[in-house]
Amino acid sequence: LQYPFLLPDHRISTSTTARAQFPPHNRPTRPEAMDQDTRQSELPKLTEKTAEASSASESGSSPGYSSWFGGRRTKVGPRIGPVQDHLDAGSDSDQSAEAILAKQHASEDGHAIKYRTCSWQKTAGLLFSEYICLAIMSFPWSYSILGLVPGLILTAVIALIVLYTWAPPLRFLTSCQQLTHCSSLILWQFCLRHPEVRDVCDIGQMLFWGKKWAWYATAVMFILNNTALHVLVGAKYLNTMTATDPVTCRTVVFSIVVTIICWLCSLPRTFDALSKAGTASAAFTFISVLLATIFAGIQAHPAGYDPRPSYVDESGVSHVGGNPIVTAVPLASTTFVAGMNAFLNISYTFIGQITLPSFIAEMKNPRDFPKALWAVTIGEIIVFSIVGGVIYAYTGNQYMTAPAFGSLEELYKKVSFSFMIPTLVFLGVLYASVSCRFLFFRLFRNNSKHIHENTLTGWGSWATILLVLWLLAFLIAELIPFFSSLLSLMSSLFDSFFGFIFWGVAYFRMRSADNTHGIPRSNKILDWASMALNIIIILTGVLFLTVGTYASVEGIIEEFEAGTVGKVFTCASNGI
């Protein structure tokens, strides 16, 4: 093309898809297709128009969708490295991102199973199902440890930090990639630069210079990170709904039942097939937490209420009773371990970048991803703050449980907790599907018939991988049989990378690629501020990994020693 800067991608693309973005009546006429007189008269006009287009793009006045919400005029920066061998043998690192994406769409034509089929609305449904989840009910407990004011402040701060790893001001990244409203998404932008990546494991390998160990290390962290929580909470729900049976080992049996149900529900192979269920799951969860919030306000007293200011139970343990105690700041008796675990509980709920590359990899138009992201970000901040603050205000420190359903009277608890059933299953299904997907694509090459067709080998491999993942989840749930500490441990061990370290490294890798391609930076002060902020993000991840893990392990040891939780593979009820 004679005028490559008219293309959405900053690199020259000769793909038919790229050219097709300009309708015939708007497509620039090629000078060699004109006669000599026409060429001389039209060329200045073309040059003037393209200069105006370039100027509009640089000034941020593009007629396309606002870059805050993505859109077709979003510009894409240079790659940080070549296409990995295991990703797509048909892709060439010298091709533009637009050309690679076009190849992916073309390669799926005529196949029974297609992956790049999600609209941004369906992706939003998946995101809502991931964030509007049971972990919301750990916020009241976190606020009871941290105090209401620090808890709400930390909720906003963590949301902004996580949002930055999605959405830093673009002036911090590069003036050449400046979009309509000077905003971008680090993770999203990384996926746009490398459309062949399918999941966070591929990104992990690319960030660490294509090393295979980085892919496997990321995969192990991902697999251990999520599904066990849903086995644990599923058993907790069934124990809550049924009477305690001292004879049968119900907790283990319930965990096995939940594992089997989740495995069966995980069998659909595409996110497009899961998106409607995800939207329904988010809706049921919203109803559940809304009911819990209302019930906390209308019930006479929280569960376990005792009118005595202090009392000793039958076991000789001293307790604080009376009306709910709500504090604006942490109590003087709050330990570092308790405070850190409360902080990690909040962080775990917000940090969801782990699945986003997989969602983007199955979007028809990944440039539209920010629309879905902003919708869920606004929703989660509002819901998390209101639910956490209101339930804590009516429950207080001395009657708080995690999840907070346990602080409700028996009938209210069962009614509100029951609406959480779809999420207990679906969110585990979603994470299992993402985990299975990167193992499945690693097992079969992209051009394998087992990926795109309904073959016995393909479906058998898919089902077997899922079964192994859910059995592993069952084992973890039985070894760490308590909710808040499991959340804290997963947050410190894994979210340190998926929420912070990865995206700080991604920033510096993309910045290095921009420098290699000679992309200038217009504001030195913002550039230095950006580097400082991303160094802080990496150090925050290191803090999570070290101090956070220490606090989580200490909390687990304390709970075991105090006898407040069951033993491994316990038969005792874990109902709330």
Buried (B, 14 or more C-beta within 10 A) or exposed (E): BEBBBBBBBBBBBEBEBBEEBEEEEEEBBEBEEBEEEEBEEBBEEBEEEBEEBEEBBBEBEBEBBBBBBBBEBBBBBBBBBEBBEBBBEBBEEEBBBBBBBBBBBEBBEEEEBBBBBBBBEBBBBBBBBBBBBBBBBBBBBBBBBBBBEBBBEBBEEBBEBBBBBBBBBBBBBBBBBBBBBBBBBBBBBBBBBBBBBBBBBBBBBBBBEBEEEBBBBBBEBBBBBBBBBBBBBBBBBBBBBEEEEEEEEBBBBBBBBBBEBBBEBBBEBBBBBBBEBBBBBBBBBBEBBBBBBBBBEEBEBBBBBBEEEEEEEEEEEEEBBBEBBBBEEBEEEBBEBBBBBBBBBBBBBBBBBBBBBBBBBBBBBBBBBBBBBBBBBEBBBEBBBBBBBBBBBBBBBBBBBBBBBBBBBEEBBBBBBBBBBBBBBBBBBBBBBBBBBBBBBBBBBBEBEBBBEEBEEBBEBBBEBBBBBBEBBBBBBBEBBBBBBBBBBBBBBBBBBBBBBBBBBBBBBBBEBBEEBEBEBEEEEBBEBBBEBBEEBBEBBBBBBEEBBBBBBBBBEBBBEEEEBBEEEBBBBBBB
